[in-house]
Amino acid sequence: IDIWSLLGDEKRSVIAGKTLDESPVLSCVVPSDFYPFEVENENKKPDYIDGEGLIGETITVKAYNDDLMQDYNMVGDFGSTSTLDLPAIEYKLKVVGTYYLSPTETGYYDSIYISEETATKILDDALTKGGYSKDNETTVGKWWNDLSLRTHYVVVDDFENIESVYNALTDMNVCCADDSELGIQDSIVNASNIFSFASIFLIISTVLLSVIMIIQSTANALSLRKSDIGLLKAIGYKNSQIFACLYCEQLRVTFTGFAVGTIISIIVTAVSNLFFANRNFIDRLYIINWGNFGILLAISFLIVTIVPLICQFIALRKLNKIQPKDAMNE
C-alpha cells in the first residue's frame, strides 16, 4: 500500500466514518474500493475490499523492503539532499473512515491517508529505533529540530500564478523542486478551458431552451383555451383559482416528463455502473456516483417545479386580460 500524509491544514473528505482531523494519532482513512495487494492482471477486475466495512478495524503496516527511506537537506550544503536509512518498524493504524475513490482525484485503490501528526510519530519512532540522536549536535538532530531544513509544500491560489511564485521563491534563494504543474503545456490548459466553457455553455443553453419552450407552451395554452378561461370566469372562478388550475395542469405535464426521464436515467446509470464495475481500475472512471446522481436529480426536480411557476407568473398579465365575454368569441 501507499501511505500518504496530510500536510498542515490539508483535509481529506470522507463518505463514511470520521475525518483525520477528528481522529486520534495512528488513525487512517482507506479508499471506498480497497485493494492492498499486487495486481497480477491489469485487464482483470481485482476482488476489491469494501472500505466502509473496514471502519473500526485495525490494520498492521510494515515497509515491504524492510527499510524506510527519508530524504533530508544536509546542513550547510544548499539544495543537496541525502537519504537516511531507517528501520522498518511495524505499527498499527485504526481505520476511522473511507474516502470516495476516483481515478481523477488524488488517491488510488491501494492509497491510505494518515494525519501529519501520525506521520511525525512514525518517523520519530523510526529514528529512535534506528539509534539516531535528535540532539542538535548531530546532522540528523539539526534536520529534525530545524524546520527550515525540511521539505515544505506551497499551495498557489491559481495555476497562472505558479510561475511567478516559483520565480519569487527562487529569487529568495529558496530551493524549489520542479513540480508537475510547471510542465503542463499551455495548449493543454487552453483546451481544458475551452471544453469547460463549452460544457457550461451547453448546460445553460439546454436550460434556457427548456424554459423558453415551457413559456411558449404556457402562452399557447392561454391562447388556445381563451374561451375555457372566459367560461370559468363567467361561472365565478377567480384569477387565482384559474392560475392554480393551469399551474397544476402544467405540473402534471412536466412531472410526467420528469418521471419518464428519471426512470430512463436510473436504468442507464445502473447498467453503465454494472458494466464498468466488472472492468479494470481505469475503466471505473466512468462509474457515476449515486450521491452525485441524487443531487442532479434534486436540481432537475426543482427546475420542473419552479420553471412552470415562473412561466405562469409571466403569463399572468395575459390571463387577467381575458374576460367572461371571450367565452362566446371563440
C-alpha positions as CSV (number, residue, x, y, z in Angstrom):
1,I,0.0,0.0,0.0
2,D,1.0,3.6,-0.4
3,I,0.7,5.7,2.8
4,W,0.2,9.5,2.2
5,S,0.5,12.0,5.0
6,L,-1.7,15.1,5.0
7,L,0.2,18.4,5.2
8,G,-0.6,21.1,7.7
9,D,-4.3,22.1,7.5
10,E,-4.9,19.8,4.5
11,K,-8.2,18.0,4.7
12,R,-9.4,14.7,3.3
13,S,-13.2,14.4,3.0
14,V,-14.8,11.0,3.7
15,I,-18.0,9.4,2.6
16,A,-18.3,7.3,5.8
17,G,-16.8,7.4,9.3
18,K,-14.6,10.2,10.6
19,T,-12.0,12.5,9.1
20,L,-8.4,12.5,10.2
21,D,-8.7,15.9,11.9
22,E,-11.2,14.5,14.4
23,S,-9.4,11.2,15.0
24,P,-6.6,10.3,17.3
25,V,-3.0,9.7,16.2
26,L,-2.3,6.4,14.4
27,S,-5.6,6.5,12.6
28,C,-6.1,6.3,8.8
29,V,-8.7,6.5,6.1
30,V,-8.9,4.0,3.3
31,P,-10.4,4.2,-0.2
32,S,-14.0,3.0,-0.8
33,D,-12.7,0.2,-3.0
34,F,-9.6,-1.0,-1.2
35,Y,-7.1,-3.5,-2.8
36,P,-3.8,-3.6,-0.8
37,F,-2.4,-6.5,-2.9
38,E,-0.3,-6.7,-6.1
39,V,-2.3,-6.6,-9.3
40,E,-1.4,-9.6,-11.4
41,N,-3.6,-8.8,-14.4
42,E,-4.4,-5.1,-15.2
43,N,-7.2,-6.2,-17.5
44,K,-9.0,-8.2,-14.9
45,K,-11.0,-6.7,-12.1
46,P,-9.4,-7.3,-8.7
47,D,-11.5,-8.5,-5.8
48,Y,-11.8,-5.2,-4.0
49,I,-12.4,-4.8,-0.3
50,D,-15.3,-2.6,0.8
51,G,-13.5,0.3,2.6
52,E,-16.6,1.2,4.6
53,G,-16.6,-2.3,6.1
54,L,-13.1,-1.8,7.5
55,I,-14.1,1.2,9.7
56,G,-13.3,0.4,13.3
57,E,-10.8,-2.3,12.3
58,T,-7.0,-2.1,12.9
59,I,-4.5,-2.8,10.2
60,T,-0.8,-3.7,10.7
61,V,1.6,-1.9,8.4
62,K,5.3,-2.6,7.7
63,A,7.6,-1.4,4.9
64,Y,7.9,-4.2,2.3
65,N,11.6,-3.7,1.7
66,D,12.5,-3.7,5.4
67,D,13.7,-0.1,5.1
68,L,12.0,3.3,5.4
69,M,13.7,5.9,3.3
70,Q,13.8,9.6,4.2
71,D,15.3,12.5,2.2
72,Y,16.7,15.4,4.1
73,N,18.7,18.6,3.3
74,M,22.2,18.4,4.5
75,V,23.2,21.3,6.7
76,G,25.5,23.8,5.0
77,D,25.0,22.3,1.6
78,F,22.2,24.3,0.0
79,G,20.0,22.4,-2.4
80,S,21.6,19.0,-1.8
81,T,19.8,16.0,-0.3
82,S,20.9,12.9,1.4
83,T,19.0,9.6,2.1
84,L,18.5,8.4,5.6
85,D,18.1,4.6,6.0
86,L,15.6,3.9,8.8
87,P,14.5,0.5,10.2
88,A,11.1,-0.7,9.0
89,I,9.1,-0.5,12.2
90,E,5.8,-2.3,12.5
91,Y,2.9,-0.1,13.5
92,K,-0.9,-0.4,13.7
93,L,-3.4,2.0,12.2
94,K,-7.1,2.2,13.1
95,V,-9.4,2.7,10.2
96,V,-11.7,5.6,11.1
97,G,-13.2,6.5,7.7
98,T,-13.3,5.8,4.0
99,Y,-13.0,8.2,1.1
100,Y,-14.6,8.0,-2.3
101,L,-12.1,6.5,-4.8
102,S,-11.9,8.2,-8.2
103,P,-9.0,7.9,-10.7
104,T,-9.5,11.6,-11.5
105,E,-8.7,12.6,-7.9
106,T,-5.8,12.1,-5.5
107,G,-5.7,8.6,-4.3
108,Y,-5.6,5.1,-5.6
109,Y,-7.1,1.7,-4.7
110,D,-4.0,1.0,-2.5
111,S,-3.6,4.5,-1.1
112,I,-4.4,5.2,2.6
113,Y,-4.1,8.6,4.3
114,I,-2.8,9.4,7.7
115,S,-2.5,12.8,9.5
116,E,0.6,14.8,9.7
117,E,0.8,14.0,13.5
118,T,0.7,10.3,12.7
119,A,3.5,10.6,10.1
120,T,5.6,12.6,12.5
121,K,5.2,9.9,15.2
122,I,6.1,7.1,12.8
123,L,9.2,8.9,11.7
124,D,10.1,9.8,15.4
125,D,9.8,6.1,16.4
126,A,11.9,5.0,13.4
127,L,14.6,7.5,14.3
128,T,14.6,6.2,17.9
129,K,14.7,2.5,16.8
130,G,17.5,3.3,14.3
131,G,19.6,4.8,17.0
132,Y,19.7,8.3,15.5
133,S,20.0,11.0,18.1
134,K,17.7,14.0,17.8
135,D,20.2,16.2,19.6
136,N,21.2,19.4,17.8
137,E,24.8,18.2,17.9
138,T,24.1,15.7,15.1
139,T,23.2,16.3,11.5
140,V,20.0,14.3,11.8
141,G,19.2,16.2,15.0
142,K,19.6,19.5,13.3
143,W,17.4,18.4,10.5
144,W,14.8,17.1,12.9
145,N,14.7,20.3,15.0
146,D,15.1,23.0,12.3
147,L,12.0,23.3,10.1
148,S,14.0,25.3,7.6
149,L,15.9,22.2,6.7
150,R,12.7,20.2,5.8
151,T,10.8,20.0,2.6
152,H,7.8,22.3,2.5
153,Y,4.8,22.5,0.1
154,V,3.5,25.8,-1.2
155,V,-0.2,25.9,-2.4
156,V,-0.8,28.6,-5.0
157,D,-4.3,30.1,-5.5
158,D,-4.3,29.9,-9.3
159,F,-2.5,28.0,-12.0
160,E,-1.4,31.2,-13.7
161,N,0.4,32.3,-10.5
162,I,2.6,29.2,-10.2
163,E,5.4,30.5,-12.3
164,S,5.5,33.9,-10.6
165,V,5.6,32.3,-7.1
166,Y,8.2,29.8,-8.3
167,N,10.4,32.6,-9.6
168,A,9.9,34.7,-6.4
169,L,11.0,31.9,-4.1
170,T,14.0,31.2,-6.3
171,D,15.0,34.9,-6.1
172,M,14.8,34.5,-2.3
173,N,17.4,31.7,-2.5
174,V,14.8,29.1,-1.6
175,C,15.5,25.8,-3.3
176,C,12.3,24.9,-5.3
177,A,11.9,21.5,-6.8
178,D,10.2,21.4,-10.2
179,D,6.6,20.2,-9.9
180,S,4.4,18.6,-12.4
181,E,2.2,21.6,-12.8
182,L,5.2,23.6,-14.2
183,G,5.4,21.0,-17.1
184,I,1.8,21.3,-18.3
185,Q,1.8,22.8,-21.8
186,D,-0.3,26.0,-22.4
187,S,-2.2,24.2,-25.2
188,I,-3.5,21.6,-22.7
189,V,-4.6,24.3,-20.3
190,N,-6.3,26.2,-23.2
191,A,-8.0,23.1,-24.4
192,S,-9.2,22.4,-20.9
193,N,-10.6,25.9,-20.6
194,I,-12.4,25.6,-24.0
195,F,-14.0,22.3,-23.0
196,S,-15.0,23.7,-19.7
197,F,-16.6,26.7,-21.3
198,A,-18.3,24.6,-23.9
199,S,-19.8,22.3,-21.3
200,I,-21.1,25.3,-19.3
201,F,-22.5,26.8,-22.5
202,L,-24.3,23.7,-23.5
203,I,-25.8,23.2,-20.0
204,I,-27.0,26.9,-19.9
205,S,-28.3,26.7,-23.4
206,T,-30.3,23.5,-22.6
207,V,-31.8,25.1,-19.5
208,L,-32.7,28.3,-21.4
209,L,-34.2,26.3,-24.3
210,S,-36.3,24.3,-21.9
211,V,-37.5,27.5,-20.1
212,I,-38.4,29.1,-23.5
213,M,-40.3,26.1,-24.6
214,I,-42.3,25.9,-21.4
215,I,-43.0,29.7,-21.6
216,Q,-44.1,29.2,-25.2
217,S,-46.2,26.2,-24.3
218,T,-47.9,28.2,-21.5
219,A,-48.6,31.2,-23.8
220,N,-50.1,28.9,-26.4
221,A,-52.2,27.1,-23.8
222,L,-53.7,30.5,-22.8
223,S,-54.4,31.5,-26.4
224,L,-56.0,28.2,-27.4
225,R,-58.0,27.9,-24.2
226,K,-59.2,31.5,-24.1
227,S,-62.8,30.5,-24.3
228,D,-62.4,28.0,-21.5
229,I,-60.8,30.6,-19.2
230,G,-63.6,33.1,-20.1
231,L,-66.2,30.5,-19.3
232,L,-64.6,29.7,-15.9
233,K,-64.6,33.4,-15.1
234,A,-68.2,33.6,-16.2
235,I,-69.3,31.0,-13.7
236,G,-67.4,32.7,-10.8
237,Y,-63.8,31.4,-10.9
238,K,-61.3,33.9,-9.7
239,N,-58.0,34.6,-11.4
240,S,-56.1,32.9,-8.5
241,Q,-58.2,29.8,-8.9
242,I,-57.7,29.7,-12.6
243,F,-54.0,30.3,-12.1
244,A,-53.8,27.3,-9.7
245,C,-55.7,25.1,-12.1
246,L,-53.4,26.0,-15.0
247,Y,-50.3,25.5,-12.8
248,C,-51.4,22.1,-11.6
249,E,-52.1,21.1,-15.2
250,Q,-48.6,22.3,-16.3
251,L,-47.1,20.4,-13.4
252,R,-48.8,17.2,-14.5
253,V,-47.2,17.5,-17.9
254,T,-43.7,18.4,-16.5
255,F,-43.9,15.7,-13.8
256,T,-44.8,13.1,-16.3
257,G,-41.7,14.0,-18.4
258,F,-39.6,14.2,-15.2
259,A,-40.8,10.7,-14.1
260,V,-40.1,9.2,-17.5
261,G,-36.6,10.9,-17.7
262,T,-35.8,9.8,-14.2
263,I,-36.6,6.1,-14.9
264,I,-34.6,6.1,-18.1
265,S,-31.6,7.8,-16.3
266,I,-31.7,5.4,-13.4
267,I,-31.7,2.4,-15.8
268,V,-28.9,3.8,-18.0
269,T,-26.8,4.7,-14.9
270,A,-27.4,1.3,-13.2
271,V,-26.5,-0.6,-16.4
272,S,-23.4,1.6,-17.0
273,N,-22.2,1.3,-13.4
274,L,-22.7,-2.5,-13.5
275,F,-20.8,-2.8,-16.8
276,F,-17.8,-0.7,-15.7
277,A,-17.7,-2.2,-12.2
278,N,-16.6,-5.5,-13.7
279,R,-13.7,-3.9,-15.7
280,N,-10.2,-2.8,-14.7
281,F,-9.5,0.1,-12.4
282,I,-9.1,2.8,-15.1
283,D,-12.4,1.9,-16.7
284,R,-14.0,2.6,-13.3
285,L,-13.5,6.2,-14.1
286,Y,-16.9,6.1,-15.9
287,I,-18.8,4.9,-12.8
288,I,-21.4,7.5,-11.8
289,N,-21.6,8.1,-8.0
290,W,-25.2,7.7,-6.9
291,G,-24.8,10.6,-4.4
292,N,-24.0,13.0,-7.3
293,F,-26.8,11.4,-9.3
294,G,-29.2,12.2,-6.5
295,I,-28.0,15.8,-6.3
296,L,-28.6,16.3,-10.0
297,L,-32.0,14.6,-9.7
298,A,-33.0,17.1,-7.0
299,I,-31.9,20.0,-9.1
300,S,-34.0,18.7,-12.0
301,F,-37.0,18.3,-9.7
302,L,-36.6,22.0,-8.6
303,I,-36.4,23.0,-12.3
304,V,-39.6,21.2,-13.3
305,T,-41.4,22.7,-10.2
306,I,-40.2,26.3,-10.3
307,V,-39.9,27.0,-14.0
308,P,-43.6,26.3,-14.8
309,L,-44.5,28.6,-11.8
310,I,-42.3,31.4,-13.2
311,C,-43.9,30.8,-16.7
312,Q,-47.3,31.1,-15.2
313,F,-46.4,34.4,-13.5
314,I,-45.1,35.7,-16.8
315,A,-48.4,34.8,-18.5
316,L,-50.5,36.1,-15.5
317,R,-50.9,39.5,-17.2
318,K,-52.4,37.9,-20.3
319,L,-54.6,35.7,-18.1
320,N,-56.0,38.8,-16.3
321,K,-57.0,40.4,-19.7
322,I,-59.3,37.5,-20.6
323,Q,-62.9,38.5,-19.9
324,P,-66.0,36.3,-19.5
325,K,-67.3,37.6,-22.9
326,D,-64.3,35.9,-24.5
327,A,-66.1,32.6,-23.9
328,M,-68.5,33.5,-26.7
329,N,-66.0,34.9,-29.1
330,E,-64.0,31.6,-29.6
